[in-house]
Amino acid sequence: MNTVKVNQGEGFPFPVPPKTDPSKYLAKVTDDPVSLAFSEKFTIHAGLGGGTADAAEVPRIFSELLGKAAGPLAIYVHVPFCLNHCLYCGFAGKTPARGIGTRYAAAVREELKFLGDKKAAEGPVRTVYFGGGTPSCLDPGDLKSIVDTLKANFRLANDCEITL
């Protein structure tokens, strides 16, 4: 593949395919970073066949994935907040200001309650990983409320590792 090196002073310090608009890889400043930070969705990380799913298919795919046995339970809590946006990262990230982090934590708690109803009987959770951006950007009280919800809705192994 041919690549073009963009000078660091131009804001994009690594090779990109020719005729590619580098701005598609950089998040835009917006009040809704989860859905508006990027003008289009594209695959950077491996996923369901490397593509996006039609919105109408998401509930079916989600239920199908929940029904698959995957071994010991592990929980990943995605926290899309960062102090800075790294150039290599395709995720939207924003510092949780004006209560955004608290509202996000409330949504995570609701999702964990839903998942707990579906998965808690399968066995103890061995690991919990907070990742995605910089999870420590969340208010400590919001992080605690998420861990409390995990404890209330899942059986955590005695040696459960929780990583932030």
N, C-alpha and C positions, 0 to 999 in steps of 0.2 A: 504494500500500500504506500503510495506517495504521501508524504507529510510536509507540512509547512511549519517552520519554526517561527513563532511570533515572539518578538522581542519582549523581554520582561517589562520594559517601560510601557508597552501597549496593554499590559494588564493580563496577559495569558502566557505564563512562562513554560509551557510544554508543547510538544508537537500536536497538531490537530490535522485532521484530514483536509485536503484542499477544498475550497468552496464551502467550508463549514463556518457558520456564524458562531464564534466563540461565546457570544453572550447567552446562547442557549444552555450553556453549562454553568452559568452564574445566576444565583437567585436574585430576584428583583425585590426591592424594599416595598412591602405591602402590609396592610392591616391584617391580612389573612394569609400567612406564609404557608399554611398547610395546603391550600388549594390554588393560590394565585401567584406564588413565587416564581413559577416556571410557566412559560407560554404553552408548552406541550410536554407530554409525558414521553420518555424514552428510556430504554433499558440500559442501565449501567451495571447493575448487579444481577446475578443469576436469580431467576424466579420461576414462576409457573411457565415453563417453556420459553422464558425470555421475553414474554410479551405482556401487554396489558389485557385486562379482562373487561368485557362489556359490563356496564353497571348492572344490567338486569341479571347477569349471570353470577354476580358476586355472592349472593346468599347461597346459591346452590354449591358453588365452589367451596365456600367457607364451611358449609355443613359437611361436604364430602371430606375435606381435609381434617375436620374435627373427628370424623368417624374412623380415621386410619390409626392403627396402633403404631406408635413410634418409639417404644421403649420407655426408659425412665422419663418421668415428666420434668421438663425444664420450661421456665417462663421467661420470655423476653419482653421487656417493657420499653417501647420506643419513646424517647423523649426528644422532640424535634427543636430543642432550644440550644443556642450556641451564643457565645460572646462575639465570635467572629465566624465568617463563613470561609472554610478552607477551599482552595481552588480545586482540589481533587474530589471533593464531595458533591454528589448529585442530590443530596437531600436538602429540603428547605429548612432553614434554621433561623431563629430569631430569639433575642433576649426576652425572657418572659416578663414583660412590663404590663402595667395596668390590669392586673388580675388575670392575664391570659394563662399563666402557669397554673393558677388555682382552678380555673375553668377546665383546663386540660386534665389536671389531676382528677377532677370530679368525673370526667368522661372515662378516664382509665379505670377508676373504681367501678363504674357501672359495667364496663366491659369485663372486668375481672369477676364481678358477681355473676354475669351471664356465663362466662367460661367455667366458673366454679361449679355451676349447676350441671354442666356437661362433662367435665373431666375429673372432678375431685375424687370420685369413687375409683379411679383407675390406679391410684397408688400415691405415695408421697412425692412431693416435688423435691427434686435433688438440687436444682440450681435456679436462681432468679438473677437475671442480668438486666440492668438498666443501661441502655445504650442509645445510639442513634445520633446524638449530638453531644451536648455536655450536660448530662442529667443533673449534675450538681448545681446547674443554674436554677433548678426548681427550689422554691422555698423549703427549708428543712421540715416545716410542718406539713407541706404537701407530700413530700417523700414519705414521711412517717405515716400519713393517712393511707397511702398506697400500700405500704408494708402491712399496716393493720388490716386492710381489706384482704390482702393475700392470706394472712393468718386466719382470718374469719371464714374464708371461702375455699381454702385448699388445706390439705394435710401437708405441712412442711416436714421433711425428714429431720431427724434430730441433728444431723450434720449438714443441713441445707446451707449451701454457699450463696450468699447474696452479694453481688458485685455491682458497684456503681462506677 
